[in-house]
Amino acid sequence: MTNKIITAIKKAVFSTRKKRVKPLGLWATRALVFLLLVPIVLVVILFICVCTRGYVSYDVGRVIDTGIKIIDHIFIPSVLAALTGFLSLWLDKNDNGIPDSIEKDEDKK
């Protein structure tokens, strides 16, 4: 199992270098998307836990409230427009480690 994971990582990193794409940019984009999804997942999980328990403690209520405020500030139109552009760097339909939008740019040259 670990060999498969290591092989997949090596394949993704080395295939991006062939097309003159910096792997750091790809990983930074994926990390940004991950960091933007963390508050949403945390708030949803806490909200489900609160609903199953039937009461909200003071600390959990503050975490949910702060998470909702963070989500509200993250998802303003300018940030959503930037995320849409970054998400195009996430899509890789043929699983070669190079995003499809970058492959299109290389094919035009």
Steps between C-alpha positions, in 0.01 A plus 500: 500500500775746590685415179192594298475834680869577450480402134196723447675796663814448293293471182313823578814697582716380212228530236449867588869568450486362146254769394693785665239536771624567849360239737514752784224705334279195469553397859446858621169515313386171646604612849306825457185315401546262792544787746186670370297182546613435858269757668199369309568140594565592863179700534291229334646226722447705816146587393419132445648412841295773666183377333560142613576603861210741523682787672770753419779565749647848520832400340343312210262787439793740477686270260194469276441877508864579420502238224191654342666842510815360335292332229309826446824693447661235281216463255462853373475539118865589439622197693253273321624629164858424599403156627330420170824577322702295747264205469587470132850411618351218706331309216701223339275264301774279355684455834846589375562758773470803271180706522296503181504881467880498491506214248279706267744790523794271414314349202440847349872583495 
